[in-house]
Amino acid sequence: MSRGRASSLTAAIGDGPDDEKWWEASVSTEDLGAWRALVTEDGVDYYLNIETNETQWEKPLELMSDAEINDQGEWLWVPSSTDVYIPAKLDSTKGDKVRVTTTDNSSLVVKKSLTMKMKRSYLQRTTTDLTLLDDLAAPLILHNLRKRFEKGDIYTNIGNILISINPYQVSK
């Protein structure tokens, strides 16, 4: 065996018994999400959700880059009586008031001074450690905690400090 071939083989299969082999590497479907980008015979992009078999022409948020998400208009944190702050897309401004559409498609008019600018891409991920958030503003911290709680993740760190959200709820 030539020396060049041996080094290529070593690079492909690894040096030692603990090295992961390329053919053993697994691709997690959780990392890929439910949406797949596909191309028609005519070369047109379309998107398939493998969980629901839904197809669409518009690129789903889950597949967009941060830049693509942020280019979809101006987003604000707006006050909420139940969630403190919620994300909303700016529709129009008139004087000291803004009209926004929330993520649940509700339309609101609020004082401009009560809103805070945000980037839509910040909502795409939650983290177990709040120090890893893209922005350490209170609305994003509360959003992260709320989303983790909804998934059943009641523990979140801020560096070496642990936050626990009480999972017990009073029935309404």
N, C-alpha and C positions, 0 to 999 in steps of 0.2 A: 504494500500500500504506500502510495507517495505521501510525502509530508503535507502537501497542500490538501489532498483529499482527507487525510486524517484530521486536519484542523477544521475543515468544513463539516465533517461528521461530528466532531466534538462540539462544534457550535450548534449543530442541529439537535443533538440528543443530550447535550449537557455533560458536564465533567464528572459529577459525582452522583451517588445514589439519591441524594436529597433534591437534586435539580429537577424542576418540572420539565417534562418533555413536551415539545410543541403539540404532539398528537393527543396528549392528555389534558391540555389546557381546555377548560370549559368556558363557554360563553354563557353568561347568565342572561336569561330572557328578561329578568327583572330590570337589568341595566338598560335593555333595549326599549322597554315599555310596550304598549299594546299597538302602537302605530308603526307601519312600515311604508317607506317611500318606494313606489314602483313606477315603471315607465310603460306607456302603451306602445303598440307597434309603430305608431306615428311619432314616437319620441316625446310624448307629452307626459309630464309628471302627474301622478295621482297618488292618493294615500289610502291604505287599507288598515282598518282596526282588526287585528286578528282575534280579539275577544268577542266582538259584536258583529263581525263581517261587514261593518259599515264602510263604504268608500266615499271619498270626497275629493274635490279638486283643490280646495284651499289647504294649505299646509297647517297641520295641527300645532297648537302651542308647544306641545311636548317635543316636537322636532325642530322648532325654531331656535336659532341662535339668540343670545342675549340682545345683539344689535337689532335683529329682525323684530323681536318682541317690543323693544323700546321705541322702534320707529312707527309703531301702530298708534300714535297719538300720545297726548299728554295724560299722565296718570297722577292721581292725588290720593292722599289719605284724607278721608272725611270723617267727621265725628259721628258716632253712633251711640244711641242710648243703651244698647245692650252689649256691644262689642268694643266700646271705647273708640276705636278707629276701624274703618273698613276701606278697602281699595275701591277706587272709582275712576272711570275715564271722563275727562273733561269734555263736555259737549259745547258749552258756550259760556261767555263771560258778559255780564251786563252790570256796570257800575261796581259795587262792592260785593256782588253776588255771583255765584257760579252755578251752572246747571251741569250735573254729572249723571252718569249711568253706572250703577254699582255692578259687581260681578254677577249678581242674581237678576240683572236687567231691570232693577227699580230705578226710577228717575227721581232725583232729589235736587233741591235748590238750597244752597248753604252759603253762609258768609265766607268770602274769600279768605279773610284773616284767620278762620278756624281750620283751614286746610293746610296740608304739607305736601310738597312735591315728592314723588316716588318714581322708581323705575319698575315697570311691570315685571321684568325678569327676576326681580327679587323674590317674587311669589312662587317661583318654579321649584324651589327646594326648601326643605326644612333641615335643620341640623340638630345634633344632640348636644352641641356646645355653642351657646349663644355668642361667644367671642369669635366664631367663624362666620357670622352673618356678614353680608355685604354692607350693611348699614346698621349701626347700633342705636337707631332712633326707637323710641318707645313703641310706635305703631308696628314696626316690623318684629320687634321682640314679642309683643302680644300676639301678633299673627302667627308667629312660629310656635309659641306655646299652645295656642288654640288648635292649630293643625295637628300638632303632636298629640294633644289630648284626644282629638277626634279619632285618631288612629289607635288609641289605647296606650300611647307612650306617655306615662304620667311623670317620668323623670327626665329632667333636662339640666345640663351643667352650664355654669358661667365660670369657665376656667375650672378651678377646683372646688367651687361652691355648687351644691346640688339643690335644684328646685324640685319640689314634688307638688303636683296638683291633685287635690283630693278627688279620687275617682267616684266617690259616693255622691249620688244626686238625690234630691228630694223630688218625688213625683209631683207633677202639676195637675 
